[in-house]
Amino acid sequence: MTFGVYVHVPFCAQRCDYCAFATYDDRDELQDRYAAALHAELARSAADRPAATSVFFGGGTPSRLPAAALVGVLGDIERVADAEVTVECNPEDATLERLIAYRAGGVTRMSFGIQSTQPHVLADLGRRHGVGAHAQVAANVAAAGFTDWNMDLIVGSRAESLADVARTLDDVLGLPGPPPHISCYVLTPEPATPLGRDPARHPDEDAEAAAYDLVGRRLEEAGYRWEEISNWARPGHESRHNQLYWDQGDYQGVGSAAHSHRAGRRWWNVRTPDRYVRLVEAGRSPVAGEEVLDEDTRRFEHDALALRTRTGVPREAFDSLEEIAHLVEVRDGVVRLAPAGRLLANQVILRLRSGA
């Protein structure tokens, strides 16, 4: 049985121009109380929580918390012996001392938002780390003893050319010890962000598609296997926590804005850290809402998630493939996205039979 725990850390030193997550760059004074609230929420739910097979600290910026505070929260989570424990970390926070402390405290996997190695692209995205961050991160990860780790890339900035994407891939894949897992996300102009409010900075869809295609081809040539729309991994280095989400598994989210799922019931905590802390300190539940999915909805969502991955779905999940034949591949009765269909996955998902 798999079971995941997601811990949301909402603090950031600075919000990136494209970020629409529940993160805050003006609430650092809450950090101690927030960590205490995480301890309290975990303690109250301990009896109902199976031993975790994976734990993921996301944000926000988990590395904004002192390493000892984060490891202390991890210590409250019962885990199976070989549990995967991932921490998202900003490149500028990835000191050797911090990574050693994480490793000693039970963290097994790291994830770093590199996004690009080109200075003008980083500036356009509003990123703070320097152009050599990828190399320093790789060196510190190796020195700290991590063998599972991930780098995130983003394509689609108006400041980025296809040659810039190629240079970033050269830099990352040319490391003495390149990351065994690489994620590549297509830049999305969310309405409430600085990027979203400036139409002149919105990505060009054709340029994004060309960049995404280049990333996929280069990674597969380098021995990475496509796992999901935005994820490639060398065999044996897949993210188990990600897979749990893609399999519609059960997980508990703790912290502000965190979501949970158990057997078709979903619930979520209040969004802001201020309100979350006040509720937990008062002995009240931080849950803001919930929904229970009927069987047809669960089946549809299961297939929609599977279709985004290399697992695919049975041919019977579709009435017809005629309109999307150019976007999919069918082999041994299983429908999977073709490379040309990965950025158009929603068009394929719309053709799934509801409750198939």
DAPE-V258673 format. One record per residue. RES is the residue in one letter. PHI is phi in radians with two decimals (NA if undefined). BURIAL is I if it has 16 or more other C-alpha atoms within 10 Angstrom, else O. D_CENTER is the distance of its C-alpha to the mean C-alpha in Angstrom with 1 decimal. Layout:
# DAPE-V258673
RES_PHI_BURIAL_D_CENTER + RES_PHI_BURIAL_D_CENTER
This chain:
# DAPE-V258673
M_NA_O_22.0 + T_-1.75_I_18.3 + F_-2.67_I_16.9 + G_-1.95_I_13.8 + V_-2.21_I_13.6 + Y_-1.93_I_10.9 + V_-2.00_I_12.4 + H_-1.63_I_11.8 + V_-2.02_I_13.4 + P_-1.54_I_14.4 + F_-1.57_I_16.4 + C_-2.44_I_16.2 + A_-1.28_I_19.1 + Q_-2.82_O_18.8 + R_-1.39_I_16.8 + C_-1.28_I_15.8 + D_-1.11_I_17.8 + Y_-1.78_I_15.1 + C_-1.43_I_13.1 + A_-2.11_I_13.7 + F_-1.31_O_11.6 + A_-1.40_I_13.8 + T_-2.27_I_14.5 + Y_-2.49_I_18.0 + D_-1.84_O_19.8 + D_-2.32_O_23.1 + R_-2.20_O_22.7 + D_-1.04_O_22.7 + E_-1.16_O_26.0 + L_-1.52_O_24.2 + Q_-0.98_I_22.3 + D_-1.12_O_25.0 + R_-1.17_I_25.5 + Y_-1.14_I_21.8 + A_-1.06_I_21.5 + A_-1.12_I_24.7 + A_-1.17_I_23.4 + L_-1.06_I_20.4 + H_-0.99_I_23.1 + A_-1.16_I_25.2 + E_-1.12_I_22.7 + L_-1.13_I_21.8 + A_-1.12_O_25.6 + R_-1.18_O_26.5 + S_-1.80_O_24.2 + A_-1.03_O_24.9 + A_-1.18_O_27.6 + D_-1.77_O_25.5 + R_-1.96_I_22.5 + P_-1.13_I_22.6 + A_-1.05_I_21.8 + A_-1.36_I_18.1 + T_-1.59_I_17.1 + S_-2.64_I_13.6 + V_-2.33_I_12.4 + F_-2.33_I_9.2 + F_-1.67_I_10.0 + G_-2.19_I_7.7 + G_-2.89_I_9.3 + G_1.04_I_11.3 + T_-2.33_I_12.2 + P_-0.95_I_12.8 + S_-1.27_I_15.1 + R_-1.24_I_17.2 + L_-1.30_I_18.6 + P_-0.97_O_21.3 + A_-0.99_I_20.3 + A_-1.10_O_23.0 + A_-1.17_O_21.8 + L_-1.14_I_18.2 + V_-1.10_I_20.0 + G_-1.10_O_22.4 + V_-1.14_I_19.9 + L_-0.99_I_18.5 + G_-1.11_O_22.2 + D_-1.44_O_22.5 + I_-1.81_I_20.2 + E_-1.15_I_22.3 + R_-2.34_I_20.6 + V_-1.22_O_22.0 + A_-1.05_O_23.4 + D_-1.89_O_20.8 + A_-1.04_I_17.7 + E_-1.52_I_14.4 + V_-2.21_I_13.3 + T_-1.92_I_10.3 + V_-2.20_I_10.5 + E_-1.31_I_8.7 + C_-2.49_I_11.8 + N_-1.18_I_13.4 + P_-0.96_I_15.7 + E_-1.26_I_18.7 + D_-1.67_I_18.1 + A_-1.46_I_17.9 + T_-1.25_O_21.6 + L_-1.07_I_23.0 + E_-1.06_O_24.3 + R_-1.13_I_20.9 + L_-1.14_I_19.4 + I_-1.11_I_22.6 + A_-1.13_I_22.4 + Y_-1.06_I_18.9 + R_-1.05_I_20.2 + A_-1.15_O_23.4 + G_-1.53_I_21.7 + G_1.97_O_19.9 + V_-1.29_I_16.5 + T_-2.00_I_16.0 + R_-2.57_I_12.9 + M_-2.08_I_11.5 + S_-2.38_I_8.7 + F_-2.18_I_10.3 + G_-1.51_I_10.0 + I_-1.36_I_13.2 + Q_1.20_I_13.0 + S_-2.84_I_16.7 + T_-1.89_I_19.8 + Q_-1.70_I_22.2 + P_-1.04_I_23.6 + H_-1.24_O_24.4 + V_-1.27_I_21.0 + L_-1.03_I_19.4 + A_-1.10_O_22.1 + D_-1.17_I_21.5 + L_-1.42_I_17.8 + G_1.38_I_19.1 + R_-1.51_I_17.5 + R_-1.73_O_19.6 + H_-1.34_I_19.3 + G_-1.46_I_22.0 + V_-1.28_I_22.3 + G_-1.61_O_22.9 + A_-1.07_I_19.8 + H_-1.06_I_18.3 + A_-1.25_I_21.5 + Q_-1.18_O_21.8 + V_-1.04_I_18.3 + A_-1.06_I_19.2 + A_-1.13_I_22.6 + N_-1.23_I_21.5 + V_-1.05_I_18.9 + A_-1.14_I_21.8 + A_-1.14_O_24.3 + A_-1.41_I_22.4 + G_1.68_O_22.3 + F_-1.42_I_18.7 + T_-1.93_O_18.6 + D_-1.94_I_14.9 + W_-2.85_I_12.5 + N_-2.41_I_10.1 + M_-2.04_I_10.6 + D_-1.67_I_8.8 + L_-2.08_I_11.5 + I_-2.25_I_12.4 + V_-2.04_I_15.6 + G_2.16_I_17.9 + S_-1.04_I_19.5 + R_-1.09_I_23.1 + A_-1.45_I_24.0 + E_-1.84_I_22.5 + S_-1.66_I_24.8 + L_-1.10_I_24.2 + A_-1.15_O_25.9 + D_-1.11_I_23.4 + V_-1.08_I_20.6 + A_-1.09_O_22.9 + R_-1.16_O_23.7 + T_-1.08_I_20.0 + L_-1.11_I_19.7 + D_-1.02_O_23.0 + D_-1.13_I_22.0 + V_-1.27_I_18.8 + L_-1.29_I_20.5 + G_-1.52_O_23.7 + L_-1.10_O_22.6 + P_-0.98_O_24.8 + G_-2.31_O_21.8 + P_-1.16_I_19.0 + P_-1.09_I_15.5 + P_-1.34_I_15.5 + H_-2.37_I_12.0 + I_-2.27_I_11.0 + S_-1.88_I_8.4 + C_-2.34_I_10.4 + Y_-1.90_I_9.8 + V_-1.54_I_13.1 + L_-1.04_I_14.1 + T_-2.11_I_14.8 + P_-1.39_I_17.6 + E_-1.19_I_16.9 + P_-0.97_O_20.4 + A_-1.55_O_20.4 + T_-1.76_I_19.1 + P_-0.97_I_21.5 + L_-1.10_I_20.2 + G_-1.13_I_20.7 + R_-1.42_O_24.1 + D_-2.10_O_25.4 + P_-0.97_O_26.1 + A_-1.15_O_27.3 + R_-1.73_I_23.8 + H_-1.14_I_22.2 + P_-1.11_I_21.0 + D_-1.54_O_23.5 + E_-1.09_O_22.3 + D_-1.18_O_24.4 + A_-1.17_I_23.3 + E_-1.07_I_19.6 + A_-1.10_I_20.6 + A_-1.14_O_22.6 + A_-1.16_I_19.9 + Y_-1.09_I_17.4 + D_-1.10_O_20.3 + L_-1.08_O_21.2 + V_-1.04_I_17.8 + G_-1.05_I_17.9 + R_-1.14_O_21.5 + R_-1.13_I_21.3 + L_-1.18_I_18.5 + E_-1.17_O_20.4 + E_-1.12_O_23.6 + A_-1.55_O_22.2 + G_1.69_O_21.5 + Y_-1.54_I_17.9 + R_-1.90_I_17.4 + W_-1.14_I_15.5 + E_-1.90_I_13.2 + E_-2.77_I_11.5 + I_-0.65_I_11.9 + S_-1.97_I_9.4 + N_-2.34_I_9.5 + W_-2.30_I_12.6 + A_-2.54_I_13.8 + R_-1.29_I_17.3 + P_-0.90_O_18.9 + G_1.59_O_18.3 + H_-2.11_I_15.0 + E_-1.17_I_12.6 + S_-1.40_I_9.8 + R_-1.19_I_11.8 + H_-1.19_I_9.4 + N_-1.02_O_7.4 + Q_-1.08_O_11.0 + L_-1.05_I_12.2 + Y_-1.11_I_10.3 + W_-1.14_I_11.6 + D_-1.53_I_15.0 + Q_1.05_I_15.2 + G_-1.36_I_15.7 + D_-1.68_I_16.7 + Y_-2.77_I_14.8 + Q_-2.01_I_15.7 + G_-1.84_I_13.9 + V_-2.14_I_16.0 + G_1.81_I_16.4 + S_-1.13_I_16.8 + A_1.18_I_15.0 + A_-1.33_I_13.3 + H_-1.88_I_13.7 + S_-2.31_I_15.4 + H_-2.57_I_16.8 + R_-2.49_O_19.9 + A_0.85_O_22.0 + G_1.57_O_21.6 + R_-1.77_O_21.7 + R_-2.05_I_18.8 + W_-2.54_I_19.1 + W_-2.57_I_17.5 + N_-1.52_I_18.6 + V_-0.98_I_20.3 + R_-1.37_I_18.2 + T_-1.57_I_20.0 + P_-1.12_I_20.2 + D_-1.04_O_24.0 + R_-1.21_O_24.6 + Y_-1.01_I_22.3 + V_-1.08_I_24.3 + R_-1.08_O_27.6 + L_-1.13_I_27.1 + V_-1.16_I_26.2 + E_-1.09_I_29.0 + A_-1.47_O_31.4 + G_1.38_O_30.6 + R_-1.80_O_29.2 + S_-1.30_O_26.1 + P_-1.52_I_23.2 + V_-1.18_I_22.3 + A_-1.73_O_22.6 + G_-3.04_O_22.8 + E_-2.74_O_22.3 + E_-2.60_O_23.0 + V_-2.05_O_24.3 + L_-1.49_O_23.6 + D_-1.34_O_26.7 + E_-1.10_O_26.9 + D_-1.12_O_26.9 + T_-1.15_O_23.7 + R_-1.07_I_21.9 + R_-1.15_I_23.2 + F_-1.10_I_22.2 + E_-1.14_I_18.6 + H_-1.03_I_18.5 + D_-1.19_I_19.9 + A_-1.10_I_17.7 + L_-1.20_I_14.5 + A_-1.11_I_16.5 + L_-1.16_I_17.8 + R_-1.35_I_14.4 + T_-2.03_I_14.5 + R_-1.26_I_17.3 + T_-1.12_I_18.8 + G_1.23_I_20.2 + V_-2.36_I_22.6 + P_-1.07_I_26.4 + R_-0.96_I_28.7 + E_-1.18_O_30.2 + A_-1.26_I_27.1 + F_-2.08_I_28.6 + D_-1.28_O_32.2 + S_-2.60_O_32.3 + L_-1.93_I_30.3 + E_-0.99_O_33.0 + E_-1.35_O_31.2 + I_-2.14_O_27.9 + A_-1.02_O_29.5 + H_-1.34_O_28.5 + L_-1.84_I_24.8 + V_-2.28_I_24.7 + E_-2.16_O_26.1 + V_-2.08_I_28.1 + R_-2.51_O_29.0 + D_0.93_O_30.6 + G_1.35_O_30.1 + V_-2.05_O_26.3 + V_-1.73_I_24.7 + R_-2.23_I_21.8 + L_-1.18_I_20.5 + A_-1.32_I_22.5 + P_-0.89_I_20.9 + A_-1.22_O_22.6 + G_-1.73_I_21.1 + R_-1.18_I_17.4 + L_-1.40_I_17.2 + L_-1.99_I_19.7 + A_-1.00_I_18.0 + N_-1.08_O_18.9 + Q_-1.13_O_22.5 + V_-1.29_I_22.5 + I_-1.03_I_20.9 + L_-1.08_O_23.6 + R_-1.55_O_26.1 + L_-1.10_I_25.0 + R_-1.26_I_27.8 + S_-1.14_O_27.1 + G_1.27_O_27.3 + A_-1.10_O_28.0
